[in-house]
Amino acid sequence: MSPLLPRRTDIKKDEEPTRHEERGIALRLGAWGGADVRPTRLFLWVGEREAGQEWLLPLGRSPRLLRRPRRRRHLTVRHRWEVSYLGNPFITAGMFAYGFGRLLLGGRDRFPRR
């Protein structure tokens, strides 16, 4: 196995399940900053994350909250980088990519909801 990839045992779960929160993937790159990717918005920050001190890119939809309780998972890579996610990260990334694509191609007017 590659030394860059963590082993399955490196993933830790929160004790308490989270309910009524939007799915998301948070990437923290040590002291450099990070990103919080959600299906409806993107938060970016430099340095330590502080409320109100991050850039926000809304994708034009209202958040959909998870109804089933899920545990947030935390993964540490190389003792510096941390990834935490709530919900399936592949589905979250796909939903974000779809919303970001809609934003780049003209937003809601180009692709009306049925």
C-alpha positions, 0 to 999 in steps of 0.5 A, spaced: 500 500 500 502 507 498 505 511 504 500 517 501 494 513 502 491 512 509 489 505 512 482 503 513 483 504 521 485 511 520 478 513 519 475 515 525 467 516 527 464 521 531 460 518 537 454 522 536 450 521 529 448 528 526 441 529 524 438 535 520 445 538 517 447 538 510 452 533 507 459 536 506 466 534 505 471 539 509 478 539 507 483 542 512 491 543 509 494 545 515 496 552 517 494 554 509 487 554 510 482 549 507 475 548 503 468 546 505 464 543 499 457 542 500 452 541 494 449 548 495 455 552 496 463 552 497 466 555 503 474 557 502 479 560 508 486 561 509 489 560 515 485 558 521 477 558 520 473 563 523 466 564 522 465 570 518 472 570 515 471 565 509 469 566 502 462 563 500 460 561 493 453 560 493 450 555 487 443 558 488 439 552 491 437 552 498 440 546 503 437 540 503 438 537 510 440 529 512 434 526 515 437 520 517 442 521 523 449 519 520 456 520 523 461 525 521 468 521 519 475 524 520 481 522 516 488 525 517 493 524 512 500 525 513 499 528 520 497 535 517 492 534 512 485 533 515 478 530 511 472 530 514 465 528 511 458 527 513 454 523 508 457 519 502 463 523 499 462 521 492 455 523 492 457 530 495 462 531 490 457 529 484 452 534 487 457 539 488 460 538 481 453 538 478 451 545 481 457 548 479 456 546 472 449 549 472 452 556 475 458 556 470 453 554 464 448 560 466 445 558 472 437 556 473 435 560 467 439 555 462 436 549 466 429 550 469 427 545 474 421 540 472 
